[in-house]
Amino acid sequence: MLELGQGNGATAPADSDLIKDVSEATFMADVVDASMTVPVIVDFWAPWCGPCKTLGPALEAAVTAAGGAVKMAKINVDENQGIAGQMRVQSIPTVYAFFQGQPIDGFQGALPQSEIEAFVAKVVEAGGGAMPDDGLEGALAAAEEMLEAGDAQDAAETFAAILEQDTESVAAFAGLARANIALGALDQAEAVLNGAPAAFADAPEVEAAHAQLALARQAENAGPVAELRAAVEADPSDHQARLDLAQALHGAGEVEAAVDELLELFRRDREWNDGAAKAQLFTIFEALPANDAVVLNGRRKLSSLIFA
């Protein structure tokens, strides 16, 4: 398992009904009552527990991959010592599976990914369900939803857990890199991309992640937007200031405004600095989905300038 962060200590995934942080006050409703209709896996953990940081994300990914056939409750033993005592939790991580109000299975300590998957599948079967054929696809979709919702830490952990199950998932490699970029862990993102199989080098997902990383590196060194905008207004022919402004705007999340500045720079001098405006536009386009409105409009305007 890749070491990515606080594991169980992170925010719950986007599907808050599937994986929940549970307390003594909600244990009856979220575990006992919920298990009357679908099995519930209970993960007892603590922020200081090293193995918990490995087990938690892997278990969450396996539960997500089950497509709703099982739920998961996460209980911080430091904050819920009463319920941990009642369940006779003597070491962590400790995992129990409940069905129809009763514990039916469990284990202690971190397990290999294959054994985690087997445990979840067994619990699903005990509840009368079946693992979906597209389990990993479901986990990938859930991780993408987490990333889109701003839960980059959870997304990174889920992508990493998916890679434990499928070391050739190009979507998971790219997703893990993008999640680390969102976290500001640019060196980690670069390490992920450098560690991807060579066959993935030309995959659109990986190329997009490389472009996002390049833009994030630029943003680290970008100047204040207000100052750069003032410089451009003072001297519209200052091409370097306009390029710097575009990079700063992109770093500030103003992607469309960045594209507009680059188009203006291209209009003024398309050959300046070895075609820097066009190169920067292509980097932005590559970092975004092909059907993004900014990409579609930007490419159309660029084509108009090229063939004007």
TORKOL-4160 file (C-alpha; in steps of 0.2 Angstrom, whole numbers, padded with zeros to 4 digits, m for minus):
308
<pt num="1" X="0000" Y="0000" Z="0000"/>
<pt num="2" X="0007" Y="0017" Z="m0004"/>
<pt num="3" X="0010" Y="0028" Z="0011"/>
<pt num="4" X="m0001" Y="0043" Z="0008"/>
<pt num="5" X="m0007" Y="0051" Z="0024"/>
<pt num="6" X="m0018" Y="0049" Z="0039"/>
<pt num="7" X="m0029" Y="0035" Z="0032"/>
<pt num="8" X="m0044" Y="0033" Z="0043"/>
<pt num="9" X="m0042" Y="0050" Z="0049"/>
<pt num="10" X="m0047" Y="0058" Z="0033"/>
<pt num="11" X="m0064" Y="0063" Z="0028"/>
<pt num="12" X="m0077" Y="0050" Z="0023"/>
<pt num="13" X="m0080" Y="0047" Z="0005"/>
<pt num="14" X="m0093" Y="0056" Z="m0006"/>
<pt num="15" X="m0106" Y="0042" Z="m0002"/>
<pt num="16" X="m0108" Y="0046" Z="0016"/>
<pt num="17" X="m0121" Y="0032" Z="0018"/>
<pt num="18" X="m0109" Y="0019" Z="0012"/>
<pt num="19" X="m0094" Y="0023" Z="0023"/>
<pt num="20" X="m0097" Y="0033" Z="0039"/>
<pt num="21" X="m0088" Y="0039" Z="0054"/>
<pt num="22" X="m0097" Y="0032" Z="0069"/>
<pt num="23" X="m0098" Y="0036" Z="0087"/>
<pt num="24" X="m0106" Y="0028" Z="0103"/>
<pt num="25" X="m0121" Y="0039" Z="0100"/>
<pt num="26" X="m0124" Y="0033" Z="0082"/>
<pt num="27" X="m0118" Y="0015" Z="0084"/>
<pt num="28" X="m0135" Y="0007" Z="0086"/>
<pt num="29" X="m0142" Y="0016" Z="0071"/>
<pt num="30" X="m0127" Y="0015" Z="0059"/>
<pt num="31" X="m0121" Y="m0002" Z="0064"/>
<pt num="32" X="m0134" Y="m0013" Z="0073"/>
<pt num="33" X="m0150" Y="m0006" Z="0064"/>
<pt num="34" X="m0141" Y="m0004" Z="0047"/>
<pt num="35" X="m0135" Y="m0022" Z="0048"/>
<pt num="36" X="m0153" Y="m0028" Z="0048"/>
<pt num="37" X="m0154" Y="m0026" Z="0029"/>
<pt num="38" X="m0135" Y="m0026" Z="0023"/>
<pt num="39" X="m0119" Y="m0031" Z="0032"/>
<pt num="40" X="m0109" Y="m0018" Z="0040"/>
<pt num="41" X="m0090" Y="m0019" Z="0042"/>
<pt num="42" X="m0084" Y="m0010" Z="0058"/>
<pt num="43" X="m0066" Y="m0004" Z="0058"/>
<pt num="44" X="m0059" Y="0001" Z="0075"/>
<pt num="45" X="m0044" Y="0013" Z="0073"/>
<pt num="46" X="m0034" Y="0027" Z="0080"/>
<pt num="47" X="m0025" Y="0042" Z="0073"/>
<pt num="48" X="m0008" Y="0036" Z="0080"/>
<pt num="49" X="m0010" Y="0018" Z="0074"/>
<pt num="50" X="0002" Y="0015" Z="0059"/>
<pt num="51" X="m0006" Y="m0001" Z="0053"/>
<pt num="52" X="m0023" Y="0008" Z="0053"/>
<pt num="53" X="m0017" Y="0020" Z="0040"/>
<pt num="54" X="m0014" Y="0005" Z="0028"/>
<pt num="55" X="m0029" Y="m0005" Z="0032"/>
<pt num="56" X="m0042" Y="0009" Z="0032"/>
<pt num="57" X="m0040" Y="0015" Z="0014"/>
<pt num="58" X="m0038" Y="m0003" Z="0007"/>
<pt num="59" X="m0054" Y="m0008" Z="0017"/>
<pt num="60" X="m0063" Y="0007" Z="0011"/>
<pt num="61" X="m0059" Y="0004" Z="m0007"/>
<pt num="62" X="m0064" Y="m0014" Z="m0006"/>
<pt num="63" X="m0081" Y="m0009" Z="0002"/>
<pt num="64" X="m0083" Y="0004" Z="m0012"/>
<pt num="65" X="m0080" Y="m0009" Z="m0025"/>
<pt num="66" X="m0094" Y="m0020" Z="m0017"/>
<pt num="67" X="m0106" Y="m0008" Z="m0025"/>
<pt num="68" X="m0117" Y="m0006" Z="m0010"/>
<pt num="69" X="m0118" Y="m0024" Z="m0005"/>
<pt num="70" X="m0109" Y="m0020" Z="0012"/>
<pt num="71" X="m0107" Y="m0004" Z="0022"/>
<pt num="72" X="m0093" Y="0002" Z="0033"/>
<pt num="73" X="m0092" Y="0011" Z="0050"/>
<pt num="74" X="m0076" Y="0019" Z="0056"/>
<pt num="75" X="m0074" Y="0020" Z="0075"/>
<pt num="76" X="m0060" Y="0030" Z="0083"/>
<pt num="77" X="m0056" Y="0021" Z="0099"/>
<pt num="78" X="m0048" Y="0036" Z="0107"/>
<pt num="79" X="m0065" Y="0045" Z="0106"/>
<pt num="80" X="m0076" Y="0030" Z="0109"/>
<pt num="81" X="m0068" Y="0020" Z="0122"/>
<pt num="82" X="m0085" Y="0014" Z="0129"/>
<pt num="83" X="m0090" Y="0004" Z="0113"/>
<pt num="84" X="m0072" Y="m0002" Z="0110"/>
<pt num="85" X="m0073" Y="m0009" Z="0128"/>
<pt num="86" X="m0090" Y="m0017" Z="0125"/>
<pt num="87" X="m0083" Y="m0025" Z="0109"/>
<pt num="88" X="m0068" Y="m0031" Z="0118"/>
<pt num="89" X="m0056" Y="m0022" Z="0107"/>
<pt num="90" X="m0039" Y="m0026" Z="0114"/>
<pt num="91" X="m0028" Y="m0020" Z="0099"/>
<pt num="92" X="m0030" Y="m0010" Z="0083"/>
<pt num="93" X="m0034" Y="m0011" Z="0070"/>
<pt num="94" X="m0048" Y="m0023" Z="0074"/>
<pt num="95" X="m0062" Y="m0026" Z="0061"/>
<pt num="96" X="m0079" Y="m0034" Z="0065"/>
<pt num="97" X="m0093" Y="m0038" Z="0052"/>
<pt num="98" X="m0111" Y="m0036" Z="0058"/>
<pt num="99" X="m0126" Y="m0044" Z="0050"/>
<pt num="100" X="m0144" Y="m0043" Z="0057"/>
<pt num="101" X="m0138" Y="m0035" Z="0072"/>
<pt num="102" X="m0125" Y="m0048" Z="0077"/>
<pt num="103" X="m0106" Y="m0049" Z="0074"/>
<pt num="104" X="m0103" Y="m0063" Z="0061"/>
<pt num="105" X="m0084" Y="m0062" Z="0057"/>
<pt num="106" X="m0069" Y="m0051" Z="0061"/>
<pt num="107" X="m0050" Y="m0050" Z="0061"/>
<pt num="108" X="m0036" Y="m0040" Z="0070"/>
<pt num="109" X="m0021" Y="m0032" Z="0062"/>
<pt num="110" X="m0017" Y="m0026" Z="0044"/>
<pt num="111" X="m0020" Y="m0039" Z="0030"/>
<pt num="112" X="m0014" Y="m0040" Z="0012"/>
<pt num="113" X="m0025" Y="m0033" Z="m0001"/>
<pt num="114" X="m0030" Y="m0050" Z="m0007"/>
<pt num="115" X="m0036" Y="m0056" Z="0010"/>
<pt num="116" X="m0046" Y="m0039" Z="0013"/>
<pt num="117" X="m0055" Y="m0043" Z="m0003"/>
<pt num="118" X="m0058" Y="m0060" Z="0002"/>
<pt num="119" X="m0065" Y="m0055" Z="0019"/>
<pt num="120" X="m0077" Y="m0042" Z="0011"/>
<pt num="121" X="m0083" Y="m0054" Z="m0002"/>
<pt num="122" X="m0086" Y="m0067" Z="0012"/>
<pt num="123" X="m0096" Y="m0054" Z="0022"/>
<pt num="124" X="m0106" Y="m0049" Z="0006"/>
<pt num="125" X="m0110" Y="m0067" Z="0003"/>
<pt num="126" X="m0116" Y="m0070" Z="0021"/>
<pt num="127" X="m0128" Y="m0055" Z="0018"/>
<pt num="128" X="m0135" Y="m0064" Z="0003"/>
<pt num="129" X="m0127" Y="m0052" Z="m0009"/>
<pt num="130" X="m0114" Y="m0054" Z="m0023"/>
<pt num="131" X="m0099" Y="m0044" Z="m0028"/>
<pt num="132" X="m0102" Y="m0034" Z="m0044"/>
<pt num="133" X="m0092" Y="m0038" Z="m0059"/>
<pt num="134" X="m0086" Y="m0020" Z="m0061"/>
<pt num="135" X="m0080" Y="m0018" Z="m0043"/>
<pt num="136" X="m0064" Y="m0009" Z="m0048"/>
<pt num="137" X="m0073" Y="0002" Z="m0060"/>
<pt num="138" X="m0085" Y="0007" Z="m0046"/>
<pt num="139" X="m0071" Y="0011" Z="m0034"/>
<pt num="140" X="m0062" Y="0022" Z="m0048"/>
<pt num="141" X="m0079" Y="0031" Z="m0051"/>
<pt num="142" X="m0080" Y="0034" Z="m0032"/>
<pt num="143" X="m0062" Y="0041" Z="m0031"/>
<pt num="144" X="m0065" Y="0053" Z="m0045"/>
<pt num="145" X="m0081" Y="0059" Z="m0036"/>
<pt num="146" X="m0071" Y="0062" Z="m0021"/>
<pt num="147" X="m0057" Y="0071" Z="m0030"/>
<pt num="148" X="m0071" Y="0082" Z="m0039"/>
<pt num="149" X="m0079" Y="0086" Z="m0022"/>
<pt num="150" X="m0062" Y="0092" Z="m0015"/>
<pt num="151" X="m0059" Y="0076" Z="m0005"/>
<pt num="152" X="m0041" Y="0074" Z="m0012"/>
<pt num="153" X="m0034" Y="0064" Z="0003"/>
<pt num="154" X="m0048" Y="0051" Z="0002"/>
<pt num="155" X="m0046" Y="0051" Z="m0017"/>
<pt num="156" X="m0028" Y="0048" Z="m0016"/>
<pt num="157" X="m0030" Y="0034" Z="m0003"/>
<pt num="158" X="m0043" Y="0025" Z="m0014"/>
<pt num="159" X="m0033" Y="0027" Z="m0030"/>
<pt num="160" X="m0018" Y="0019" Z="m0020"/>
<pt num="161" X="m0029" Y="0005" Z="m0014"/>
<pt num="162" X="m0035" Y="0001" Z="m0032"/>
<pt num="163" X="m0017" Y="0000" Z="m0037"/>
<pt num="164" X="m0014" Y="m0013" Z="m0024"/>
<pt num="165" X="m0027" Y="m0023" Z="m0033"/>
<pt num="166" X="m0023" Y="m0019" Z="m0051"/>
<pt num="167" X="m0005" Y="m0013" Z="m0054"/>
<pt num="168" X="m0009" Y="m0009" Z="m0072"/>
<pt num="169" X="m0024" Y="0003" Z="m0070"/>
<pt num="170" X="m0019" Y="0018" Z="m0080"/>
<pt num="171" X="m0034" Y="0027" Z="m0073"/>
<pt num="172" X="m0028" Y="0024" Z="m0055"/>
<pt num="173" X="m0010" Y="0030" Z="m0058"/>
<pt num="174" X="m0016" Y="0046" Z="m0066"/>
<pt num="175" X="m0029" Y="0048" Z="m0053"/>
<pt num="176" X="m0017" Y="0046" Z="m0039"/>
<pt num="177" X="m0005" Y="0059" Z="m0047"/>
<pt num="178" X="m0019" Y="0071" Z="m0049"/>
<pt num="179" X="m0025" Y="0069" Z="m0031"/>
<pt num="180" X="m0007" Y="0072" Z="m0025"/>
<pt num="181" X="m0007" Y="0088" Z="m0036"/>
<pt num="182" X="m0023" Y="0094" Z="m0028"/>
<pt num="183" X="m0015" Y="0091" Z="m0011"/>
<pt num="184" X="0000" Y="0101" Z="m0016"/>
<pt num="185" X="0012" Y="0086" Z="m0015"/>
<pt num="186" X="0020" Y="0089" Z="m0032"/>
<pt num="187" X="0035" Y="0079" Z="m0029"/>
<pt num="188" X="0024" Y="0064" Z="m0024"/>
<pt num="189" X="0014" Y="0066" Z="m0040"/>
<pt num="190" X="0030" Y="0067" Z="m0050"/>
<pt num="191" X="0036" Y="0051" Z="m0042"/>
<pt num="192" X="0019" Y="0042" Z="m0045"/>
<pt num="193" X="0020" Y="0047" Z="m0064"/>
<pt num="194" X="0038" Y="0042" Z="m0065"/>
<pt num="195" X="0034" Y="0025" Z="m0057"/>
<pt num="196" X="0020" Y="0021" Z="m0070"/>
<pt num="197" X="0024" Y="0007" Z="m0082"/>
<pt num="198" X="0032" Y="0014" Z="m0098"/>
<pt num="199" X="0017" Y="0008" Z="m0108"/>
<pt num="200" X="0007" Y="0021" Z="m0100"/>
<pt num="201" X="0017" Y="0035" Z="m0106"/>
<pt num="202" X="0006" Y="0040" Z="m0120"/>
<pt num="203" X="m0010" Y="0036" Z="m0112"/>
<pt num="204" X="m0022" Y="0052" Z="m0112"/>
<pt num="205" X="m0025" Y="0051" Z="m0093"/>
<pt num="206" X="m0006" Y="0051" Z="m0090"/>
<pt num="207" X="m0002" Y="0065" Z="m0102"/>
<pt num="208" X="m0016" Y="0075" Z="m0094"/>
<pt num="209" X="m0008" Y="0072" Z="m0077"/>
<pt num="210" X="0009" Y="0077" Z="m0083"/>
<pt num="211" X="0001" Y="0093" Z="m0090"/>
<pt num="212" X="m0007" Y="0097" Z="m0073"/>
<pt num="213" X="0009" Y="0094" Z="m0064"/>
<pt num="214" X="0018" Y="0106" Z="m0076"/>
<pt num="215" X="0005" Y="0119" Z="m0073"/>
<pt num="216" X="0006" Y="0117" Z="m0054"/>
<pt num="217" X="0024" Y="0119" Z="m0054"/>
<pt num="218" X="0022" Y="0135" Z="m0064"/>
<pt num="219" X="0009" Y="0141" Z="m0051"/>
<pt num="220" X="0022" Y="0139" Z="m0037"/>
<pt num="221" X="0033" Y="0152" Z="m0044"/>
<pt num="222" X="0019" Y="0164" Z="m0051"/>
<pt num="223" X="0019" Y="0182" Z="m0046"/>
<pt num="224" X="0004" Y="0191" Z="m0038"/>
<pt num="225" X="m0011" Y="0192" Z="m0051"/>
<pt num="226" X="m0014" Y="0211" Z="m0047"/>
<pt num="227" X="0004" Y="0216" Z="m0050"/>
<pt num="228" X="0005" Y="0207" Z="m0066"/>
<pt num="229" X="m0011" Y="0213" Z="m0072"/>
<pt num="230" X="m0005" Y="0231" Z="m0068"/>
<pt num="231" X="0011" Y="0228" Z="m0078"/>
<pt num="232" X="0002" Y="0222" Z="m0093"/>
<pt num="233" X="m0010" Y="0236" Z="m0093"/>
<pt num="234" X="0004" Y="0248" Z="m0091"/>
<pt num="235" X="0013" Y="0240" Z="m0106"/>
<pt num="236" X="0002" Y="0229" Z="m0117"/>
<pt num="237" X="0018" Y="0224" Z="m0127"/>
<pt num="238" X="0026" Y="0217" Z="m0112"/>
<pt num="239" X="0025" Y="0199" Z="m0118"/>
<pt num="240" X="0034" Y="0191" Z="m0103"/>
<pt num="241" X="0022" Y="0200" Z="m0091"/>
<pt num="242" X="0007" Y="0194" Z="m0101"/>
<pt num="243" X="0013" Y="0176" Z="m0100"/>
<pt num="244" X="0017" Y="0177" Z="m0082"/>
<pt num="245" X="0000" Y="0184" Z="m0079"/>
<pt num="246" X="m0008" Y="0169" Z="m0088"/>
<pt num="247" X="0002" Y="0157" Z="m0077"/>
<pt num="248" X="m0003" Y="0166" Z="m0062"/>
<pt num="249" X="m0022" Y="0167" Z="m0067"/>
<pt num="250" X="m0022" Y="0148" Z="m0070"/>
<pt num="251" X="m0014" Y="0145" Z="m0053"/>
<pt num="252" X="m0028" Y="0155" Z="m0045"/>
<pt num="253" X="m0041" Y="0145" Z="m0054"/>
<pt num="254" X="m0045" Y="0157" Z="m0067"/>
<pt num="255" X="m0042" Y="0146" Z="m0082"/>
<pt num="256" X="m0053" Y="0154" Z="m0095"/>
<pt num="257" X="m0045" Y="0171" Z="m0091"/>
<pt num="258" X="m0028" Y="0163" Z="m0092"/>
<pt num="259" X="m0033" Y="0156" Z="m0110"/>
<pt num="260" X="m0039" Y="0173" Z="m0115"/>
<pt num="261" X="m0022" Y="0181" Z="m0110"/>
<pt num="262" X="m0013" Y="0168" Z="m0120"/>
<pt num="263" X="m0024" Y="0170" Z="m0135"/>
<pt num="264" X="m0020" Y="0189" Z="m0135"/>
<pt num="265" X="m0002" Y="0185" Z="m0133"/>
<pt num="266" X="m0003" Y="0174" Z="m0148"/>
<pt num="267" X="m0012" Y="0187" Z="m0158"/>
<pt num="268" X="0001" Y="0200" Z="m0154"/>
<pt num="269" X="0016" Y="0189" Z="m0158"/>
<pt num="270" X="0014" Y="0170" Z="m0161"/>
<pt num="271" X="0032" Y="0167" Z="m0163"/>
<pt num="272" X="0038" Y="0176" Z="m0147"/>
<pt num="273" X="0049" Y="0165" Z="m0136"/>
<pt num="274" X="0048" Y="0150" Z="m0148"/>
<pt num="275" X="0029" Y="0150" Z="m0148"/>
<pt num="276" X="0027" Y="0151" Z="m0129"/>
<pt num="277" X="0009" Y="0156" Z="m0130"/>
<pt num="278" X="0004" Y="0142" Z="m0141"/>
<pt num="279" X="0014" Y="0129" Z="m0131"/>
<pt num="280" X="0006" Y="0136" Z="m0115"/>
<pt num="281" X="m0012" Y="0135" Z="m0122"/>
<pt num="282" X="m0009" Y="0117" Z="m0127"/>
<pt num="283" X="m0003" Y="0112" Z="m0110"/>
<pt num="284" X="m0019" Y="0119" Z="m0103"/>
<pt num="285" X="m0029" Y="0111" Z="m0116"/>
<pt num="286" X="m0021" Y="0094" Z="m0112"/>
<pt num="287" X="m0024" Y="0096" Z="m0093"/>
<pt num="288" X="m0042" Y="0098" Z="m0096"/>
<pt num="289" X="m0055" Y="0085" Z="m0102"/>
<pt num="290" X="m0057" Y="0086" Z="m0121"/>
<pt num="291" X="m0075" Y="0091" Z="m0120"/>
<pt num="292" X="m0072" Y="0105" Z="m0107"/>
<pt num="293" X="m0080" Y="0122" Z="m0113"/>
<pt num="294" X="m0064" Y="0131" Z="m0110"/>
<pt num="295" X="m0055" Y="0119" Z="m0121"/>
<pt num="296" X="m0068" Y="0119" Z="m0135"/>
<pt num="297" X="m0069" Y="0138" Z="m0135"/>
<pt num="298" X="m0050" Y="0140" Z="m0134"/>
<pt num="299" X="m0046" Y="0129" Z="m0148"/>
<pt num="300" X="m0059" Y="0137" Z="m0159"/>
<pt num="301" X="m0052" Y="0154" Z="m0156"/>
<pt num="302" X="m0034" Y="0148" Z="m0158"/>
<pt num="303" X="m0039" Y="0141" Z="m0175"/>
<pt num="304" X="m0047" Y="0157" Z="m0180"/>
<pt num="305" X="m0031" Y="0166" Z="m0176"/>
<pt num="306" X="m0020" Y="0154" Z="m0185"/>
<pt num="307" X="m0030" Y="0154" Z="m0201"/>
<pt num="308" X="m0034" Y="0173" Z="m0200"/>
